[in-house]
Amino acid sequence: MALPTTQHDATILIVDDAPENLVLMSNLLKDLYPLRVANGGAKALALINSGTQLPDLILLDIMMPGLSGYDVARALKSDERTAAIPIIFLTAMSSTDDETRGFELGAVDYITKPISPPIVLARIDTHLKLKAAADFLRDKNDYLEQEVARRTLEVAAIQDVTIHAMASLAETRDNETGNHIRRTQNYVKLLAEHLRHHPRFSDFLTDQTIQLLYKSAPLHDIGKVGIPDRILLKPGRLTPEEFEIMKAHTTLGRDAIQHAEDELGTDVEFLRHAKDIAYGHQEKWDGSGYPQGLVGEDIPISARLMAVADVYDALISRRVYKVPMSHDEAVAKIQQGRGSHFDPDICDAFLACQARFQTIAAQYVDTDADLAKEAAALQFIADEP
């Protein structure tokens, strides 16, 4: 991006009520710059606000009938559209107070009459070069801001695509539907927003973190891709041995996300939350969960939120091998787990929001087609030799 040239490109507006001064300045500058003239302050403002191209510099007399040069300068500097136009006062008022007032109003220079043509030309050239440099830097800054915004959207899109691809992969192998993923991520967001001002959670649950939790929640069961079909899709209760294998999905999920992060070669915040959720959402407040048997505050907040969301959805969901609980039955079950399975405050947030949980569940209800797909997968396993 090159700096614009000053001569022949920059337009100068001359404002003076004396015709002889307009003629003098026009003759001095006409061979160097495109010129516009106004014989009063009101006409100058009307010309500038006419919708035509703004001048690059204004030579402004002070003593004029009607609006003085000071009035014009004040109006221009108060308007964002014209505030950056450099103003040079060109006046017979030569006192220090007059000059000080001019600079206080935002003028870049103050030249007293009678003028010295070489000095006027040199100062105009200097201020046009300064304006060109300032315009260049402002345009560059605007470009960089737009580029940062574009890259930020691009990174967010990559995050979304990555999560969607990984979650879809898990969905193809799991007996739970894609609607389970959508329901649980909305449950997590609802709980987080309800708790954002709670003293135990406010430092963690910022706007950015809540958005990242919403994005990360679909990966809570990504580790199930590593569980054998005979266990993952078994249409009945698992044996103790099979359950131990199933429990490994938390570690498999954490390791898969960690591997993706290692491949990137840097820590990624949304993947950190996804790891915590995948690895910790089966932990219980009293330490009886898995895989680590963590207790209370040692369980990541993201995992504690996911635990409530996941259990509620499992309770109300219809599967070919079980009937769903009613919403009220599921709420009672969650309440029973307060302080044992679930963080008490998160459980209380669920109870406060339970009607909206029911609304989300209805919005993303499983269809007959979803259940037919699950039944077909289970039948495939049953038919295997």
Number of C-alpha atoms within 10 A of each C-alpha: 7 7 12 15 11 20 14 12 12 20 20 22 22 26 29 26 18 13 10 10 18 17 12 12 19 19 11 15 16 13 11 15 16 16 17 16 19 19 18 24 26 19 14 23 17 11 18 16 13 10 8 8 10 16 19 20 20 23 22 29 28 24 19 18 12 10 17 18 27 22 14 20 27 17 14 21 18 11 10 8 11 17 15 16 20 24 27 25 25 25 21 14 17 12 9 9 9 15 18 12 12 22 15 11 18 19 22 15 17 20 21 16 12 10 14 10 13 10 11 18 13 11 17 22 15 13 19 23 18 14 20 19 15 14 15 16 14 12 13 13 12 12 12 12 12 12 12 12 12 12 12 12 12 12 12 13 12 12 18 13 12 12 21 16 13 16 21 18 14 23 21 15 20 20 22 22 22 18 17 20 22 18 23 28 22 22 28 27 21 22 25 28 17 16 19 17 14 13 9 12 15 13 10 16 21 15 11 11 16 20 15 19 26 23 22 28 33 28 26 31 24 27 23 23 21 17 19 14 17 13 17 21 21 18 18 10 10 14 10 9 8 16 13 12 16 18 16 17 23 25 18 20 25 24 16 18 21 18 12 13 17 12 9 10 9 9 11 15 13 19 22 18 24 29 28 24 30 30 27 29 28 27 26 25 24 17 16 15 17 17 17 15 17 19 16 20 10 12 23 18 23 26 26 26 27 28 25 24 25 22 17 25 22 16 19 19 20 16 18 13 12 11 11 15 17 12 19 13 14 19 21 12 15 21 18 13 17 17 16 17 23 23 24 16 15 22 23 17 18 26 17 13 15 20 14 14 25 17 12 17 23 11 12 15 17 18 10 9 9 16 17 12 15 21 18 11 18 20 14 12 16 13 7 7 4
